[in-house]
Amino acid sequence: MCGIVGYTGPRPVAATLFHGLRRLEYRGYDSAGLGIQEDGGIRVIKRRGNLDHLEPLLGDLPGEGGTGIAHTRWATHGVPSTENAHPHLDCRGRIAVVHNGIIENYQELERGLTSRGHRFRSRTDTEVLVHLVEENYRGDLLEAVRAAMPKIRGTYAAVFLSADEPGVLVGARKDSPLLLGLGEGENFLASATLAFLDFTRRAVSLENGDLVRVTDDDWVILDINGGSVERKVFEVPFDATAVQKGGYSDFMLKEIHEQPQAWMDTLRGRMSPGNRLRIEELEEDRFDLREINRIIFVSCGTSYHASLLGRYVMEGWMDIPVEVDISSEFYYRAPKLDPRCLVVAVSQSGETADTMSAVRWAKRCGAPTLAVVNVVGSMMARESDGVLYTHAGPEIGVAATKTFLAQVAAVYLLGLYLGQERGLLEPEFVRHTLRELEDLTGRIEEVLGDTDTVERCADKYCRCEDFLFLGRNINYPLAMEAALKLKEISYIHAEGYPAGEMKHGPIALLHPGFPVVALIPRDSVYEKMKGNVEEVRARQAPVIAVATQGDAEIRSCCEEVIYVPEVKPQYYPVVMAPALQLFAYHVAKMRGCNVDQPRNLAKTVTVE
Ligand code: AGP
């Protein structure tokens, strides 16, 4: 969380930095600021609130090229306020810093610095960074940062600027993302490639412990001992048009409608000429899939729901147990792992701190790790033994939509692949199933093309303050995902529950103003779900059913029915997810919420 941008080059510096911030606003938006080299000093402007509050202050900043840093914040230490917004300056106003991460030992450092005469202006953990660098500054910013960073405990991506070194940016990275964007006669440092994608697609991912010095025509990376480090330049696999709204009112709506593409792109090109399913990324012999005797998924939020769904599919196709853990709890459970246990980390960003910790625990135990991630080159992709990419493209809306469906595609693929490699699935079955999965693209399009009922339901129930989503079997994780979507963007209290469990407690909550969304397609648990719907009706709570097209019977026991196309039972989550996302979207819009930037949330959660 928090977005940082640094720029040096001939473009109008304030406007270029602000443009980068706009692209990173999904990472945090409680306050923002810029620091620019100007007239031998550093000019800082910052403001509480999102970028719309900062924009009016840009007018009197230099319109020409130059060097500067910028930040959009998601508060961890210190309330969202103008004083706590970044950049932070040293005592003399000659050095500035923007930071993403948490400095764990900041209080201890602050006490020491204060006793040595430093005066602090904010209540953030970040400010110690700039005072430490000030204390070590002897005319060389890179050296001062190199001397200061070993004193820090915690996580950071930080970019520094000194008034005494025109045209120079210095960056440091540990456990929070920082990338170098390489232009012609200009360079960038940023939390994500989106910040510079309009100007260059060439980038370098910095690794933990890297320090970088950047000018408009040069860059050098050092380790903490001052040794030079080689890092690979890569090309960002999409261009700037992918991060524009493309005629939609919100990114979330655009991303919901991009799901047929995300689904197809994740499945595409997986069949080898020999008619075998191939996941090239998994063929590098870093672990032997035939040796695996247990699989554990680790993930958070929406990615956790995709993982739960994966378990239902995989257990049907495989002979080994599949467990699913919430990343932030995995560590405490301290599960016994060994080299035959495959740990699969599922994450859109590939940077989520909780999931990263789970991956590191697995590695420490000697277990092989596989990352299912969307962001190419992300930390999880780099640190895991193998990586399976979801090809959803960039997702800007804080609420995950198209990346959820792409993760579901990836876990289906993974299940098929493991079943094939372990000799449990016939080649014909694998081929046929892959074709069925590809054919679902058309069904997803159908759902997205007919949204009248979803909108009517949203209109009818958008003033309710509680919702219960019920599902059984493979639709239970989807019930949880639908509830998460609704609560995060509309601020309505919602719970996703296994339908059979409702009578053990939540049924006590029901009343006529408490709608229940029942996921009740025509599958093996249809009759049981119907029984649960009757239980709800007996408590006078209204029922919205999400059911199979043509199921007339369900109409008689529900207030509303959202129909989805008929598919095989194990594929219903794929066609129901877009309808439920749209329901959450319309409810939130009708309540006047900002669906792309819901309050208190950040797209990438890089703190534990
Ligand atoms: C999803 O809508 C949420 N914004 C959130 O739960 C998210 O899925 C979670 O933070 C995990 O992120 P990741 O997939 O990037 O690891």
Residues whose N, C-alpha, C, O or C-beta is under 5 A from the ligand:
A	BS01	AGP	C300 G301 T302 S303 V346 S347 Q348 S349 G350 T352 V398 A399 A400 A602 K603 V605
